[in-house]
């Protein structure tokens, strides 16, 4: 070993890289951190201390990333001002803007990935019960967490929740699914407590509404039936087998790992195109491969003028309310990490028209769908929540069924088999007209089987 010495005097820290402090890790370094976090969340799930410290680290990372985003936005405003006042050129301004936007995107992506890891823990604690998970995620996730007095109080409650010998807890703001209360405590006897943290005793309309909503949810989870937001809601336990094509996707990913790319076709309604950026080399070869692969099916889609949507599997992180988090997908840790971080890019071509034909061949008639709307009708739906907009209405005999968009989302992002969707629809058909509830949220009894 050889030692040396130097003196450093630092002033005027103006570099954009100091927006996050003294060090700004690249995506490769972040990937290693994410993989380690995911490993701990799986291997040490039953270890209280590991779950406590893992969440604290993830919370710290999220808060730092939010601060970095704030700083980059300020730097962008300053760069605009510098250009207007002639301190930098237009070209320099464009270069700065590209860099700032890239960093903002990176930090937002990392925060989404970190929440996916905690979401996986939530799904396990709640025993993969989609009905309960859906209801708890009934508000938008918290995107911005500030190190203020409210956060400090929440952290103290979070620590206290772990003090009980028979309990663990989740810090709700670092999840997408736990949007009711601030801390959720899980006890070994199976009981769950939703904790709303307040700085002091006070009354008010907002506090009262929060308490009422929590009471409604607690009643719903305990009894399976409640009045929620003026509607009668029921948990329906379904025995429909949740069959998926995730094992086929795993095999296709393995092939993509070998040569850098792979494509898979499911029925005539779904094409997945996989690229492993660590292996991919010649872009032209990859493009030619995807253009030629399944060309017969794609040409048929064009002849039929089918409605085909294009997206990426990673888009699910923006629509997590209806789908399982990537952190519990039945893949190895490296594969799950690469999907979340974008190293494994999986493009989706989903043929909605073919899905409607599959439904009609099963004996149902499509009487209304968002895909049959005119441009003017579609524009009138803009601004509405996806669950509130008309999506797909089918009838059989005198039974009318509104197919929720969540089922179509699961076909694309969880590779749920259409046969499972049709069985679920038939299950509602066999139940006959229902008058005791307005909405039914389904808990699939065999859900866990897909994720272990």
Steps between C-alpha positions, in 0.01 A plus 500: 500500500615853424362814666490855372349831601333799338320820595166601352326837524149489356284801418216578263361147456311576179523165319166333433637182652490662842121512481490179705790582726853377442422187301256414224498123432436377147233246409747211511583577863133548583421165342729324748332679791153408373599134454636488856184660640283252308713211626454611862125551453467138383758312703449680833129572476430341839785682674365808682827690517574445132153623399534802729843605375417424137204739511705772669764474228239510225328799663833683520574427133156622392533824699848569358380430146206739547740770616717432194197542272421833670857618453512403134178689438656810659813455290280484191332828593843658562624373162199663330581827675869474406412461133258794504766722655774388262709317757481172305426412138181340370699187422630482857144551625375208290784282624422592862128432448569155356724416795257632764202314349705181484588527869141580599378195305763281665412604854126459436559153358712395798227613740240296308726195520561545873124517561454182293726319747298613801177421311618140476530491878148644531357231271659230716381652829145526361515143367455604135139608563423717195170626640661647810806624309280676246295677767808609695644648178193715442702824494796616294841400645700766683764616252664763720625429852661786690712461815259714704326469837227280354755254362683500834177412684422226250848354545464497877168316467661263249775422752247449780300260281809280476554504877224245556659157514231346283479768229661654196394810309507682166567873458207576268642795305771286339237271344245530220238277663471626858327834450285492816672605821870569554625172647359149468581248772486126438481266798589133515143405593385634161351825626582822317484854636483809276656794687428865416760726664401849615722758668234594754138443596275704277164491331391595152307380198808354330606307811146368544485382137835324537377318810173406330680364195739298715205363699322401179812323372561319828138381500535394135816297564355333809153420364553500122206737457453871563364831378792684347471846343124452481520161325446147629826315452572132552809277495437199278723198560561337165631150430586585138855382428723796415682342208776709343766478230775628731695174474510539121621857545772375731614255231500775236703726728753220540536482120536878479777476758692274262490707180360836606142478368195274474134523404203298620144469373206409724193396305428764239453784746839569661858538377790567736835622366790467745838670481782445747708818467793333669521248214349687204755619247382552143186718501421429134500123557261542793263727303497262203433206731199667665360613163515148357397308812124426515456697177204284392309590817586870473389508136170342602454772763551765233256337257235486773577861601525379859549735794855420618666688786874525553663543839781368718477261792671760720201732442324294766689697764276796409184287541575281796160513669362206300818297448751313711840668556799374301680423825283188554500374140605131495840582348847506652616819672729604214219473244251697714762769558584528130131532409443777756819684404435475126803288415252240378266690269176313429276660238132401484269488199151425625211436260183622673287405199611138519423496873144614422469219245620250766230628735229478231603147403439400862130591466494866606398793281691826507246784512728791586875556521744785514650366176180570307485866607545785254783747551253754638362247749852406611588865555195536726647229725830681550561607856295217650660233711554178310266308732226755445507504121288252299732221388325182388139384541393147409170312530384139503133415532379775734831528685691824444863520609735798510851368435748715698818620327697335782443158340647615170792660685571169672494313167775731374717550810446179697440285190172379649344238272176613327343171606535613864327829413214313330461269800475802726231655279309170499525488879317833520248374245428191710450713812194653334362850563642655816306750706692496828810678365598754231861396452689180562878489555647157436741312721643203308554215741791354300667838426814420698581207272598733215757697700703239691 
